Amino acid sequence: MTKQYFNRPFIVSEEGDEWTYGEIETLSKRLGAGLIKLGLKPKENVTIIMPNCSEFVVSKLAISFSAGVTVSLNYKLKKEELKYLLKNSNSSYILTLDKWNKVDFISILKDICPEVFEGKISPDFPQLKRVIVYSPSHSHYPGTVDFYTLLATMKSSQEVENLLSKIPKVSVEDVSDIMYTSGTTSLPKGVLVTHDMIWRSAIGSCINRGYQDGRSLFIPIPFYHCFAYIEGMVAGSMVGGKLVLQGDFNAKQSLNLMMKYKVSDILCVPTIALKILDEQRESKCDLSELTAMYCAGAEVTQKMWKELKKVLGIKELITGYGMTECAAGVLQTDPQDDIAFLSQYVGKTIPGGQFGLKELDGNNIQFIIRDVDTGKYYAHGSQGELVCRGPLVTKGYYNNQKETTKAIDENGWFRTGDLAYIDKNGYVSLKGRLKEIYRIGAENVSPKEIEDVLSTHNAIKQAYVVGVPDEVMGEVGMAWVVLESDIVISEKEIFAFANSKLAKFKVPKYIKIVKSEDLPLTSSGKVLKTKLKDVYAYEQSLYKSQF
């Protein structure tokens, strides 16, 4: 595709810098060759810690060119979270930004693995060899490899091609990415995503949404998520599209970028859509080129869908459903669907195109309902757990056979953990979650992870976290905390502690200090979390946000 779109603009940064398809390919191949020269072997894992920027795109493609496996991590995570993921992923190399806002990644990494900066083997990260640093301010850090210096050493196109040509041929069934997602336990799981999963998903989205040649997409959501990566970077490149990126979301800047670059499509989550909507009411920018929006990740009211169409002038508005485990938005509404559909359904299976399988009715994934009580399967007309199978579904989790076995049943169906209903036309309506995981915007949050962190505080005896409804974020966390005897501590102090240990989106919005006897229990003595949600619903006006 690069030859076809060689001189077309591919990436546009929020600062206004542009890179063509040809330029991105050249830089990616040079970086890929540089990684090989540093010692990267095929199928070794390489971590990326960067917000949306051209360097992320170059890094991602470079890892693919060099037959490595990409591990894209959330750059908003705190030190302990990053430490766990780096260790769990067995990453051999790290490609990182040096600083993001007030976060100093170099200091964090030096604290986590100081030996690597000294050219030694780290006892905690024995596979980790080098840290490659992209510094927008052109700062250099001892013991690291500078991103652009590495590129500069690969100026010879002949050397680049010679190094890349020695790489064994990659199969479409090979794992291209390990994408971490929260699970039912306290720890994230690394989803194994193949080249085949990514391409089938992106093609299906292009067909369903009718991607035209040269489509211009605005992407304010992060590339470490499969949504932005597959629906944006990959699907957009299939039609020679232009991707306008934003690292830190800012509603006013978003409107200016969309106006300046005549954006025709937005990929976003409801929290971002709502902020853009509010800003447009104030600014009244010229968005005459904007015709489409794909907004998914949380429930949206019919009123908000109508407002998005009216205020932003959007003609083709869709929502969808997906998981990292099935390569992004594999259920989507149709751009021509009535607005009422968007608040009732998350869509139907995306088209398989020329790659669709006959046994799956021309699709690349099949969804059915599994009765929670009997285990029986139903194609439609019944409510139960949504399960799926097909080439779009992961084969499992990295180095985690226990969770893989739990997720994929004895008949090969992947268990999504979501309660749903499928109508006779194949449209899926979500009815809730079997799992305790809740979603803040597009982020999955594991209550047990937060509970484990809160419980490390000397004053906290017990902690229980549930997701509760929120008009802006879809859901937010509420923590019920039991203190140790004779210890006094405030909700604000607990909030400050959580804020110092967790990424911001994981910090509970509401905190309630209670006595053990106030907690609703099952007959076996377990805390009944559904009752905690009921109490919140009844008393929500009494709770004050900690933010």
GIBEL-V802168 format. One record per residue. RES is the residue in one small letter. PHI is phi in whole degrees, -180 to 180 (* if undefined). OMEGA is omega in whole degrees, 0 to 359 (none if undefined). Layout:
{{RES	PHI	OMEGA} {RES	PHI	OMEGA}}
This chain:
{{m	*	181} {t	-61	179} {k	-61	182} {q	-67	185} {y	-116	191} {f	-48	186} {n	-98	179} {r	-80	174} {p	-68	181} {f	-111	184} {i	-118	174} {v	-124	181} {s	-84	179} {e	-67	176} {e	-83	178} {g	101	177} {d	-76	182} {e	-125	176} {w	-131	177} {t	-82	176} {y	-59	180} {g	-65	180} {e	-67	179} {i	-65	179} {e	-63	180} {t	-62	180} {l	-64	182} {s	-66	178} {k	-66	179} {r	-65	179} {l	-68	177} {g	-60	178} {a	-65	178} {g	-63	178} {l	-65	178} {i	-62	180} {k	-65	177} {l	-72	178} {g	123	180} {l	-63	178} {k	-104	177} {p	-54	177} {k	72	171} {e	-77	184} {n	-91	181} {v	-127	181} {t	-88	172} {i	-115	174} {i	-125	183} {m	-153	170} {p	-78	178} {n	-64	178} {c	-164	180} {s	-62	181} {e	-65	175} {f	-64	181} {v	-60	179} {v	-61	180} {s	-63	181} {k	-61	181} {l	-69	179} {a	-63	179} {i	-64	177} {s	-67	179} {f	-60	182} {s	-95	176} {a	65	175} {g	-86	178} {v	-119	183} {t	-84	172} {v	-120	182} {s	-88	183} {l	-107	176} {n	-65	184} {y	-77	178} {k	-95	182} {l	-73	178} {k	-87	188} {k	-54	184} {e	-65	179} {e	-68	178} {l	-64	180} {k	-59	180} {y	-62	184} {l	-69	177} {l	-64	180} {k	-73	182} {n	-65	184} {s	-83	182} {n	54	183} {s	-68	179} {s	-93	181} {y	-140	176} {i	-125	171} {l	-108	188} {t	-136	166} {l	-73	180} {d	-78	181} {k	-143	175} {w	-136	187} {n	53	181} {k	-100	182} {v	-92	179} {d	-103	184} {f	-68	180} {i	-66	178} {s	-64	179} {i	-62	182} {l	-68	176} {k	-63	180} {d	-72	182} {i	-74	185} {c	-139	183} {p	-61	183} {e	-62	182} {v	-64	179} {f	-73	179} {e	-103	180} {g	76	181} {k	-111	177} {i	-85	179} {s	-84	178} {p	-65	179} {d	-83	182} {f	-131	186} {p	-62	180} {q	-81	187} {l	-72	185} {k	-106	185} {r	-141	174} {v	-116	179} {i	-104	190} {v	-115	171} {y	-99	180} {s	-119	178} {p	-58	180} {s	-91	179} {h	64	176} {s	-78	179} {h	-121	186} {y	-127	180} {p	-56	178} {g	84	178} {t	-122	175} {v	-108	179} {d	-75	183} {f	-54	185} {y	-78	173} {t	-66	177} {l	-62	177} {l	-62	183} {a	-65	180} {t	-76	183} {m	-113	182} {k	-75	181} {s	-76	181} {s	-63	179} {q	-67	178} {e	-65	179} {v	-60	182} {e	-66	179} {n	-64	180} {l	-67	181} {l	-70	182} {s	-69	181} {k	-82	181} {i	-75	177} {p	-58	181} {k	-61	182} {v	-89	177} {s	-90	177} {v	-64	180} {e	-85	178} {d	-70	176} {v	-72	178} {s	-102	185} {d	-142	165} {i	-114	183} {m	-111	184} {y	-85	179} {t	-138	180} {s	-69	179} {g	-118	181} {t	-77	175} {t	-91	182} {s	-78	188} {l	-114	178} {p	-65	179} {k	-118	180} {g	-91	181} {v	-77	178} {l	-85	182} {v	-116	182} {t	-97	174} {h	-57	183} {d	-62	179} {m	-59	183} {i	-65	184} {w	-68	179} {r	-63	180} {s	-66	181} {a	-63	179} {i	-63	179} {g	-61	179} {s	-68	178} {c	-58	182} {i	-69	183} {n	-62	184} {r	-91	178} {g	65	180} {y	-58	178} {q	-91	179} {d	-57	176} {g	76	181} {r	-54	182} {s	-108	185} {l	-115	173} {f	-99	186} {i	-126	177} {p	-93	178} {i	-98	190} {p	-74	179} {f	-69	178} {y	-70	173} {h	-87	180} {c	-65	180} {f	-58	181} {a	-68	184} {y	-66	185} {i	-81	183} {e	-73	182} {g	-102	186} {m	-60	185} {v	-78	181} {a	-63	179} {g	-62	181} {s	-70	181} {m	-67	180} {v	-117	180} {g	65	184} {g	-76	178} {k	-108	181} {l	-106	178} {v	-98	189} {l	-101	172} {q	-140	181} {g	-80	176} {d	-100	182} {f	-66	175} {n	-145	188} {a	-61	181} {k	-65	178} {q	-63	178} {s	-57	180} {l	-63	179} {n	-65	178} {l	-65	180} {m	-65	177} {m	-68	186} {k	-61	186} {y	-104	174} {k	50	182} {v	-68	180} {s	-106	187} {d	-150	176} {i	-124	169} {l	-107	183} {c	-159	173} {v	-103	184} {p	-56	181} {t	-62	178} {i	-72	179} {a	-58	181} {l	-64	180} {k	-70	176} {i	-64	179} {l	-60	180} {d	-63	181} {e	-67	180} {q	-67	176} {r	-61	180} {e	-81	189} {s	-83	182} {k	53	180} {c	-73	178} {d	-81	179} {l	-112	185} {s	-64	179} {e	-84	183} {l	-76	182} {t	-125	188} {a	-140	174} {m	-150	172} {y	-113	184} {c	-119	183} {a	-151	177} {g	122	178} {a	-164	181} {e	-71	180} {v	-132	179} {t	-74	178} {q	-62	178} {k	-60	180} {m	-68	177} {w	-58	180} {k	-64	179} {e	-65	179} {l	-62	179} {k	-66	185} {k	-72	187} {v	-74	182} {l	-92	178} {g	71	184} {i	-83	180} {k	-96	183} {e	-115	183} {l	-114	179} {i	-131	169} {t	-127	183} {g	-167	179} {y	-142	177} {g	-166	176} {m	-141	174} {t	-57	182} {e	-66	176} {c	-129	169} {a	60	171} {a	75	192} {g	-78	184} {v	-90	167} {l	-115	180} {q	-144	170} {t	-75	179} {d	-89	179} {p	-56	181} {q	-96	180} {d	-64	175} {d	-61	184} {i	-58	180} {a	-64	180} {f	-62	187} {l	-68	178} {s	-95	180} {q	-102	188} {y	-130	172} {v	-105	174} {g	114	176} {k	-127	185} {t	-58	179} {i	-69	183} {p	-64	178} {g	-90	181} {g	62	182} {q	-70	181} {f	-100	180} {g	-65	182} {l	-94	181} {k	-60	182} {e	-69	177} {l	-111	179} {d	59	178} {g	83	179} {n	-103	177} {n	-113	178} {i	-156	179} {q	-127	177} {f	-112	172} {i	-141	180} {i	-108	175} {r	-109	179} {d	-62	185} {v	-64	184} {d	-88	186} {t	-98	183} {g	81	179} {k	-75	182} {y	-105	179} {y	-135	180} {a	-70	179} {h	-165	175} {g	82	180} {s	-143	178} {q	-100	179} {g	178	179} {e	-79	177} {l	-77	179} {v	-127	184} {c	-149	174} {r	-154	181} {g	133	183} {p	-67	176} {l	-86	185} {v	-100	180} {t	-60	174} {k	-88	178} {g	150	184} {y	-112	183} {y	-63	178} {n	50	183} {n	-148	182} {q	-66	180} {k	-61	180} {e	-71	177} {t	-62	180} {t	-63	179} {k	-69	186} {a	-82	184} {i	-111	186} {d	-77	186} {e	-65	179} {n	-102	177} {g	86	179} {w	-89	176} {f	-83	182} {r	-91	184} {t	-77	184} {g	83	180} {d	-103	172} {l	-85	185} {a	-153	175} {y	-132	177} {i	-111	180} {d	-85	186} {k	-66	178} {n	-94	178} {g	89	179} {y	-79	185} {v	-106	176} {s	-118	180} {l	-80	183} {k	-119	181} {g	140	182} {r	-129	173} {l	-75	183} {k	-80	178} {e	-86	179} {i	-56	172} {y	-123	186} {r	-118	173} {i	-106	188} {g	62	178} {a	-108	183} {e	-97	172} {n	-80	181} {v	-125	179} {s	-95	180} {p	-56	183} {k	-63	178} {e	-61	180} {i	-70	178} {e	-59	180} {d	-64	179} {v	-69	180} {l	-60	183} {s	-70	177} {t	-79	178} {h	-72	184} {n	-60	184} {a	-88	186} {i	-101	180} {k	-90	179} {q	-139	176} {a	-145	179} {y	-133	185} {v	-120	175} {v	-132	173} {g	-89	179} {v	-124	184} {p	-63	177} {d	-146	186} {e	-64	184} {v	-91	187} {m	-93	184} {g	89	174} {e	-144	173} {v	-140	181} {g	-90	171} {m	-128	181} {a	-108	173} {w	-104	189} {v	-122	174} {v	-107	183} {l	-90	172} {e	-65	182} {s	-60	174} {d	62	176} {i	-116	179} {v	-113	178} {i	-152	183} {s	-94	175} {e	-59	180} {k	-64	179} {e	-68	177} {i	-65	178} {f	-61	180} {a	-62	178} {f	-64	179} {a	-61	181} {n	-65	180} {s	-82	186} {k	-111	188} {l	-124	171} {a	-59	188} {k	-56	184} {f	-69	179} {k	-91	183} {v	-72	181} {p	-60	178} {k	-75	180} {y	-121	178} {i	-133	179} {k	-128	177} {i	-89	183} {v	-133	173} {k	-95	182} {s	-56	182} {e	-70	178} {d	-83	183} {l	-82	177} {p	-73	185} {l	-122	172} {t	-81	180} {s	-64	179} {s	-92	175} {g	92	179} {k	-88	178} {v	-68	182} {l	-89	187} {k	-68	177} {t	-63	178} {k	-70	176} {l	-61	177} {k	-65	179} {d	-63	179} {v	-62	179} {y	-61	182} {a	-59	182} {y	-79	187} {e	-113	191} {q	-56	180} {s	-67	182} {l	-85	186} {y	-93	181} {k	-109	178} {s	-63	178} {q	-86	181} {f	-82	none}}
